[in-house]
């Protein structure tokens, strides 16, 4: 049986709030697209860890690092987020 960690993201835009859930692999896919399309620094995404990847301390540390990653991306695109990032955060479902 294979277990994987799901990261819960609380998104707030104006008066709208919603939750998005993603695995680390989803973040990796997003990052690869942003690196190729928007020339984002390839080292911005926290690295994938193999050993102890499901330990509570590692999960908490990675959660914080992924939060910083998303906040950094949103600061890089203050007016309009790239389509791939908007889709990742489900903006299309909640913001019109």
N, CA, C and O atoms as a GROMACS GRO file, in nm:
protein
  384
    1UNK      N    1   0.086  -0.118   0.000
    1UNK     CA    2   0.000   0.000   0.000
    1UNK      C    3   0.089   0.123   0.000
    1UNK      O    4   0.184   0.133   0.078
    2UNK      N    5   0.058   0.215  -0.087
    2UNK     CA    6   0.135   0.339  -0.097
    2UNK      C    7   0.056   0.454  -0.037
    2UNK      O    8  -0.062   0.473  -0.069
    3UNK      N    9   0.120   0.530   0.049
    3UNK     CA   10   0.057   0.647   0.109
    3UNK      C   11   0.121   0.773   0.054
    3UNK      O   12   0.240   0.774   0.022
    4UNK      N   13   0.043   0.877   0.043
    4UNK     CA   14   0.098   1.004  -0.001
    4UNK      C   15   0.034   1.116   0.078
    4UNK      O   16  -0.079   1.104   0.127
    5UNK      N   17   0.107   1.225   0.089
    5UNK     CA   18   0.062   1.341   0.166
    5UNK      C   19  -0.015   1.436   0.076
    5UNK      O   20   0.027   1.464  -0.037
    6UNK      N   21  -0.126   1.485   0.125
    6UNK     CA   22  -0.203   1.587   0.055
    6UNK      C   23  -0.191   1.716   0.136
    6UNK      O   24  -0.211   1.717   0.258
    7UNK      N   25  -0.157   1.824   0.066
    7UNK     CA   26  -0.143   1.954   0.131
    7UNK      C   27  -0.269   2.035   0.107
    7UNK      O   28  -0.318   2.044  -0.006
    8UNK      N   29  -0.322   2.092   0.214
    8UNK     CA   30  -0.445   2.170   0.207
    8UNK      C   31  -0.407   2.317   0.203
    8UNK      O   32  -0.334   2.367   0.288
    9UNK      N   33  -0.459   2.386   0.101
    9UNK     CA   34  -0.427   2.526   0.079
    9UNK      C   35  -0.554   2.608   0.099
    9UNK      O   36  -0.656   2.583   0.036
   10UNK      N   37  -0.546   2.705   0.187
   10UNK     CA   38  -0.657   2.798   0.210
   10UNK      C   39  -0.632   2.920   0.122
   10UNK      O   40  -0.533   2.991   0.142
   11UNK      N   41  -0.721   2.945   0.026
   11UNK     CA   42  -0.705   3.058  -0.066
   11UNK      C   43  -0.806   3.166  -0.028
   11UNK      O   44  -0.922   3.136  -0.003
   12UNK      N   45  -0.760   3.292  -0.025
   12UNK     CA   46  -0.847   3.405   0.003
   12UNK      C   47  -0.826   3.512  -0.102
   12UNK      O   48  -0.713   3.556  -0.126
   13UNK      N   49  -0.935   3.553  -0.165
   13UNK     CA   50  -0.932   3.662  -0.262
   13UNK      C   51  -1.051   3.752  -0.230
   13UNK      O   52  -1.166   3.713  -0.249
   14UNK      N   53  -1.022   3.872  -0.181
   14UNK     CA   54  -1.131   3.961  -0.141
   14UNK      C   55  -1.215   3.894  -0.033
   14UNK      O   56  -1.163   3.850   0.069
   15UNK      N   57  -1.346   3.887  -0.057
   15UNK     CA   58  -1.437   3.824   0.038
   15UNK      C   59  -1.453   3.675   0.014
   15UNK      O   60  -1.523   3.608   0.090
   16UNK      N   61  -1.389   3.622  -0.088
   16UNK     CA   62  -1.400   3.480  -0.123
   16UNK      C   63  -1.289   3.399  -0.054
   16UNK      O   64  -1.173   3.441  -0.052
   17UNK      N   65  -1.326   3.284   0.000
   17UNK     CA   66  -1.229   3.191   0.059
   17UNK      C   67  -1.267   3.050   0.017
   17UNK      O   68  -1.385   3.016   0.012
   18UNK      N   69  -1.166   2.970  -0.014
   18UNK     CA   70  -1.190   2.830  -0.047
   18UNK      C   71  -1.066   2.748  -0.018
   18UNK      O   72  -0.958   2.802   0.009
   19UNK      N   73  -1.083   2.618  -0.023
   19UNK     CA   74  -0.975   2.525   0.007
   19UNK      C   75  -0.941   2.444  -0.118
   19UNK      O   76  -1.030   2.400  -0.192
   20UNK      N   77  -0.812   2.426  -0.140
   20UNK     CA   78  -0.761   2.346  -0.251
   20UNK      C   79  -0.669   2.240  -0.192
   20UNK      O   80  -0.594   2.268  -0.098
   21UNK      N   81  -0.673   2.120  -0.247
   21UNK     CA   82  -0.588   2.012  -0.198
   21UNK      C   83  -0.498   1.963  -0.312
   21UNK      O   84  -0.545   1.936  -0.422
   22UNK      N   85  -0.368   1.951  -0.282
   22UNK     CA   86  -0.273   1.905  -0.383
   22UNK      C   87  -0.165   1.818  -0.319
   22UNK      O   88  -0.127   1.836  -0.203
   23UNK      N   89  -0.118   1.723  -0.397
   23UNK     CA   90  -0.002   1.643  -0.359
   23UNK      C   91   0.124   1.719  -0.399
   23UNK      O   92   0.117   1.814  -0.477
   24UNK      N   93   0.238   1.677  -0.345
   24UNK     CA   94   0.364   1.742  -0.383
   24UNK      C   95   0.386   1.731  -0.534
   24UNK      O   96   0.436   1.825  -0.596
   25UNK      N   97   0.349   1.619  -0.593
   25UNK     CA   98   0.368   1.600  -0.738
   25UNK      C   99   0.291   1.706  -0.818
   25UNK      O  100   0.336   1.744  -0.926
   26UNK      N  101   0.178   1.752  -0.767
   26UNK     CA  102   0.102   1.859  -0.834
   26UNK      C  103   0.182   1.990  -0.831
   26UNK      O  104   0.187   2.064  -0.929
   27UNK      N  105   0.244   2.017  -0.716
   27UNK     CA  106   0.330   2.136  -0.706
   27UNK      C  107   0.446   2.125  -0.804
   27UNK      O  108   0.483   2.223  -0.869
   28UNK      N  109   0.503   2.006  -0.813
   28UNK     CA  110   0.616   1.984  -0.904
   28UNK      C  111   0.573   2.009  -1.049
   28UNK      O  112   0.646   2.074  -1.125
   29UNK      N  113   0.457   1.957  -1.088
   29UNK     CA  114   0.407   1.978  -1.224
   29UNK      C  115   0.383   2.126  -1.251
   29UNK      O  116   0.419   2.177  -1.357
   30UNK      N  117   0.322   2.195  -1.156
   30UNK     CA  118   0.300   2.339  -1.168
   30UNK      C  119   0.433   2.410  -1.188
   30UNK      O  120   0.448   2.495  -1.276
   31UNK      N  121   0.529   2.375  -1.104
   31UNK     CA  122   0.659   2.441  -1.108
   31UNK      C  123   0.728   2.420  -1.243
   31UNK      O  124   0.784   2.514  -1.299
   32UNK      N  125   0.725   2.299  -1.295
   32UNK     CA  126   0.787   2.270  -1.425
   32UNK      C  127   0.726   2.358  -1.535
   32UNK      O  128   0.799   2.410  -1.620
   33UNK      N  129   0.595   2.375  -1.532
   33UNK     CA  130   0.528   2.459  -1.632
   33UNK      C  131   0.568   2.606  -1.616
   33UNK      O  132   0.592   2.675  -1.715
   34UNK      N  133   0.575   2.653  -1.491
   34UNK     CA  134   0.611   2.793  -1.467
   34UNK      C  135   0.757   2.820  -1.503
   34UNK      O  136   0.790   2.928  -1.552
   35UNK      N  137   0.844   2.724  -1.479
   35UNK     CA  138   0.985   2.740  -1.515
   35UNK      C  139   0.997   2.754  -1.667
   35UNK      O  140   1.070   2.840  -1.716
   36UNK      N  141   0.926   2.670  -1.741
   36UNK     CA  142   0.938   2.675  -1.887
   36UNK      C  143   0.862   2.792  -1.949
   36UNK      O  144   0.911   2.853  -2.043
   37UNK      N  145   0.744   2.823  -1.897
   37UNK     CA  146   0.661   2.928  -1.958
   37UNK      C  147   0.693   3.069  -1.907
   37UNK      O  148   0.690   3.165  -1.983
   38UNK      N  149   0.725   3.081  -1.779
   38UNK     CA  150   0.740   3.213  -1.717
   38UNK      C  151   0.880   3.238  -1.663
   38UNK      O  152   0.905   3.341  -1.600
   39UNK      N  153   0.971   3.146  -1.687
   39UNK     CA  154   1.111   3.161  -1.645
   39UNK      C  155   1.126   3.180  -1.494
   39UNK      O  156   1.211   3.258  -1.448
   40UNK      N  157   1.044   3.109  -1.417
   40UNK     CA  158   1.055   3.111  -1.271
   40UNK      C  159   1.184   3.040  -1.232
   40UNK      O  160   1.226   2.945  -1.299
   41UNK      N  161   1.248   3.085  -1.126
   41UNK     CA  162   1.371   3.022  -1.075
   41UNK      C  163   1.344   2.875  -1.046
   41UNK      O  164   1.255   2.843  -0.967
   42UNK      N  165   1.420   2.787  -1.109
   42UNK     CA  166   1.395   2.643  -1.093
   42UNK      C  167   1.422   2.594  -0.951
   42UNK      O  168   1.376   2.486  -0.914
   43UNK      N  169   1.495   2.672  -0.870
   43UNK     CA  170   1.525   2.633  -0.733
   43UNK      C  171   1.423   2.685  -0.631
   43UNK      O  172   1.438   2.665  -0.511
   44UNK      N  173   1.318   2.751  -0.680
   44UNK     CA  174   1.219   2.810  -0.590
   44UNK      C  175   1.136   2.703  -0.518
   44UNK      O  176   1.100   2.721  -0.401
   45UNK      N  177   1.105   2.594  -0.585
   45UNK     CA  178   1.025   2.489  -0.524
   45UNK      C  179   1.110   2.409  -0.425
   45UNK      O  180   1.222   2.369  -0.458
   46UNK      N  181   1.058   2.384  -0.303
   46UNK     CA  182   1.133   2.301  -0.208
   46UNK      C  183   1.161   2.164  -0.271
   46UNK      O  184   1.075   2.110  -0.342
   47UNK      N  185   1.277   2.107  -0.246
   47UNK     CA  186   1.313   1.980  -0.309
   47UNK      C  187   1.229   1.863  -0.258
   47UNK      O  188   1.174   1.866  -0.148
   48UNK      N  189   1.220   1.762  -0.342
   48UNK     CA  190   1.150   1.640  -0.304
   48UNK      C  191   1.239   1.562  -0.208
   48UNK      O  192   1.359   1.546  -0.230
   49UNK      N  193   1.179   1.513  -0.101
   49UNK     CA  194   1.252   1.436  -0.002
   49UNK      C  195   1.210   1.290  -0.017
   49UNK      O  196   1.092   1.262  -0.041
   50UNK      N  197   1.302   1.200  -0.003
   50UNK     CA  198   1.271   1.058  -0.014
   50UNK      C  199   1.264   0.994   0.125
   50UNK      O  200   1.164   0.930   0.158
   51UNK      N  201   1.367   1.010   0.205
   51UNK     CA  202   1.376   0.945   0.336
   51UNK      C  203   1.286   1.016   0.437
   51UNK      O  204   1.295   1.138   0.453
   52UNK      N  205   1.202   0.941   0.503
   52UNK     CA  206   1.115   0.997   0.605
   52UNK      C  207   1.012   1.093   0.552
   52UNK      O  208   0.970   1.185   0.623
   53UNK      N  209   0.970   1.073   0.427
   53UNK     CA  210   0.882   1.172   0.364
   53UNK      C  211   0.747   1.185   0.431
   53UNK      O  212   0.678   1.286   0.411
   54UNK      N  213   0.707   1.088   0.509
   54UNK     CA  214   0.578   1.096   0.577
   54UNK      C  215   0.591   1.127   0.725
   54UNK      O  216   0.492   1.122   0.798
   55UNK      N  217   0.713   1.160   0.771
   55UNK     CA  218   0.727   1.195   0.912
   55UNK      C  219   0.656   1.327   0.939
   55UNK      O  220   0.652   1.415   0.853
   56UNK      N  221   0.599   1.339   1.057
   56UNK     CA  222   0.520   1.458   1.090
   56UNK      C  223   0.603   1.586   1.078
   56UNK      O  224   0.554   1.686   1.025
   57UNK      N  225   0.726   1.583   1.126
   57UNK     CA  226   0.809   1.705   1.121
   57UNK      C  227   0.840   1.744   0.976
   57UNK      O  228   0.839   1.863   0.943
   58UNK      N  229   0.867   1.646   0.890
   58UNK     CA  230   0.895   1.678   0.750
   58UNK      C  231   0.771   1.732   0.680
   58UNK      O  232   0.779   1.827   0.602
   59UNK      N  233   0.657   1.673   0.708
   59UNK     CA  234   0.531   1.719   0.647
   59UNK      C  235   0.503   1.863   0.690
   59UNK      O  236   0.464   1.945   0.606
   60UNK      N  237   0.522   1.894   0.816
   60UNK     CA  238   0.497   2.031   0.865
   60UNK      C  239   0.596   2.129   0.802
   60UNK      O  240   0.558   2.240   0.763
   61UNK      N  241   0.723   2.088   0.792
   61UNK     CA  242   0.825   2.174   0.732
   61UNK      C  243   0.792   2.199   0.585
   61UNK      O  244   0.799   2.312   0.538
   62UNK      N  245   0.758   2.094   0.514
   62UNK     CA  246   0.726   2.110   0.372
   62UNK      C  247   0.600   2.194   0.352
   62UNK      O  248   0.593   2.274   0.259
   63UNK      N  249   0.502   2.178   0.440
   63UNK     CA  250   0.380   2.259   0.432
   63UNK      C  251   0.416   2.408   0.437
   63UNK      O  252   0.366   2.488   0.358
   64UNK      N  253   0.505   2.444   0.530
   64UNK     CA  254   0.547   2.584   0.542
   64UNK      C  255   0.624   2.629   0.418
   64UNK      O  256   0.605   2.740   0.370
   65UNK      N  257   0.712   2.542   0.368
   65UNK     CA  258   0.790   2.577   0.249
   65UNK      C  259   0.700   2.593   0.126
   65UNK      O  260   0.724   2.681   0.043
   66UNK      N  261   0.599   2.510   0.114
   66UNK     CA  262   0.508   2.521   0.000
   66UNK      C  263   0.421   2.646   0.011
   66UNK      O  264   0.386   2.707  -0.090
   67UNK      N  265   0.388   2.684   0.133
   67UNK     CA  266   0.314   2.809   0.154
   67UNK      C  267   0.398   2.928   0.109
   67UNK      O  268   0.348   3.017   0.040
   68UNK      N  269   0.525   2.931   0.148
   68UNK     CA  270   0.616   3.038   0.105
   68UNK      C  271   0.630   3.036  -0.047
   68UNK      O  272   0.632   3.142  -0.110
   69UNK      N  273   0.638   2.918  -0.106
   69UNK     CA  274   0.649   2.904  -0.251
   69UNK      C  275   0.529   2.970  -0.320
   69UNK      O  276   0.547   3.049  -0.413
   70UNK      N  277   0.408   2.938  -0.276
   70UNK     CA  278   0.289   2.995  -0.338
   70UNK      C  279   0.281   3.146  -0.317
   70UNK      O  280   0.244   3.220  -0.408
   71UNK      N  281   0.315   3.192  -0.197
   71UNK     CA  282   0.312   3.336  -0.170
   71UNK      C  283   0.414   3.408  -0.258
   71UNK      O  284   0.386   3.517  -0.308
   72UNK      N  285   0.530   3.349  -0.278
   72UNK     CA  286   0.633   3.408  -0.364
   72UNK      C  287   0.582   3.416  -0.508
   72UNK      O  288   0.602   3.518  -0.575
   73UNK      N  289   0.517   3.311  -0.556
   73UNK     CA  290   0.463   3.313  -0.691
   73UNK      C  291   0.360   3.424  -0.707
   73UNK      O  292   0.360   3.497  -0.806
   74UNK      N  293   0.272   3.437  -0.609
   74UNK     CA  294   0.168   3.539  -0.619
   74UNK      C  295   0.227   3.680  -0.613
   74UNK      O  296   0.173   3.772  -0.674
   75UNK      N  297   0.338   3.698  -0.542
   75UNK     CA  298   0.406   3.828  -0.540
   75UNK      C  299   0.472   3.858  -0.675
   75UNK      O  300   0.482   3.974  -0.715
   76UNK      N  301   0.516   3.754  -0.745
   76UNK     CA  302   0.580   3.772  -0.875
   76UNK      C  303   0.479   3.812  -0.982
   76UNK      O  304   0.514   3.874  -1.082
   77UNK      N  305   0.352   3.778  -0.960
   77UNK     CA  306   0.247   3.808  -1.056
   77UNK      C  307   0.134   3.883  -0.984
   77UNK      O  308   0.025   3.828  -0.966
   78UNK      N  309   0.160   4.010  -0.943
   78UNK     CA  310   0.064   4.081  -0.859
   78UNK      C  311  -0.067   4.118  -0.928
   78UNK      O  312  -0.170   4.132  -0.862
   79UNK      N  313  -0.065   4.134  -1.060
   79UNK     CA  314  -0.186   4.178  -1.130
   79UNK      C  315  -0.265   4.057  -1.181
   79UNK      O  316  -0.383   4.042  -1.149
   80UNK      N  317  -0.202   3.973  -1.259
   80UNK     CA  318  -0.268   3.856  -1.316
   80UNK      C  319  -0.179   3.734  -1.302
   80UNK      O  320  -0.067   3.731  -1.354
   81UNK      N  321  -0.228   3.634  -1.233
   81UNK     CA  322  -0.153   3.509  -1.217
   81UNK      C  323  -0.154   3.434  -1.350
   81UNK      O  324  -0.254   3.439  -1.422
   82UNK      N  325  -0.045   3.366  -1.383
   82UNK     CA  326  -0.045   3.283  -1.504
   82UNK      C  327  -0.160   3.182  -1.499
   82UNK      O  328  -0.201   3.139  -1.392
   83UNK      N  329  -0.210   3.146  -1.615
   83UNK     CA  330  -0.324   3.055  -1.624
   83UNK      C  331  -0.301   2.925  -1.546
   83UNK      O  332  -0.391   2.876  -1.478
   84UNK      N  333  -0.182   2.870  -1.557
   84UNK     CA  334  -0.152   2.743  -1.490
   84UNK      C  335  -0.159   2.759  -1.337
   84UNK      O  336  -0.204   2.668  -1.268
   85UNK      N  337  -0.115   2.873  -1.284
   85UNK     CA  338  -0.123   2.900  -1.141
   85UNK      C  339  -0.268   2.925  -1.099
   85UNK      O  340  -0.312   2.875  -0.995
   86UNK      N  341  -0.341   3.002  -1.178
   86UNK     CA  342  -0.483   3.028  -1.149
   86UNK      C  343  -0.561   2.897  -1.143
   86UNK      O  344  -0.645   2.877  -1.054
   87UNK      N  345  -0.534   2.809  -1.238
   87UNK     CA  346  -0.603   2.680  -1.240
   87UNK      C  347  -0.565   2.596  -1.117
   87UNK      O  348  -0.652   2.533  -1.056
   88UNK      N  349  -0.438   2.595  -1.082
   88UNK     CA  350  -0.387   2.521  -0.966
   88UNK      C  351  -0.460   2.565  -0.838
   88UNK      O  352  -0.493   2.482  -0.753
   89UNK      N  353  -0.486   2.695  -0.826
   89UNK     CA  354  -0.552   2.750  -0.708
   89UNK      C  355  -0.703   2.759  -0.722
   89UNK      O  356  -0.772   2.808  -0.633
   90UNK      N  357  -0.755   2.710  -0.835
   90UNK     CA  358  -0.899   2.705  -0.863
   90UNK      C  359  -0.965   2.843  -0.869
   90UNK      O  360  -1.083   2.857  -0.836
   91UNK      N  361  -0.889   2.944  -0.911
   91UNK     CA  362  -0.946   3.077  -0.924
   91UNK      C  363  -1.068   3.075  -1.018
   91UNK      O  364  -1.166   3.145  -0.995
   92UNK      N  365  -1.060   2.995  -1.123
   92UNK     CA  366  -1.167   2.989  -1.223
   92UNK      C  367  -1.300   2.942  -1.165
   92UNK      O  368  -1.405   2.967  -1.224
   93UNK      N  369  -1.298   2.876  -1.052
   93UNK     CA  370  -1.420   2.827  -0.992
   93UNK      C  371  -1.483   2.927  -0.895
   93UNK      O  372  -1.603   2.920  -0.868
   94UNK      N  373  -1.402   3.019  -0.844
   94UNK     CA  374  -1.451   3.105  -0.737
   94UNK      C  375  -1.446   3.254  -0.764
   94UNK      O  376  -1.519   3.330  -0.700
   95UNK      N  377  -1.364   3.298  -0.857
   95UNK     CA  378  -1.349   3.440  -0.882
   95UNK      C  379  -1.392   3.470  -1.025
   95UNK      O  380  -1.347   3.406  -1.120
   96UNK      N  381  -1.480   3.567  -1.038
   96UNK     CA  382  -1.523   3.603  -1.173
   96UNK      C  383  -1.484   3.745  -1.205
   96UNK      O  384  -1.512   3.794  -1.315
   0.00000   0.00000   0.00000
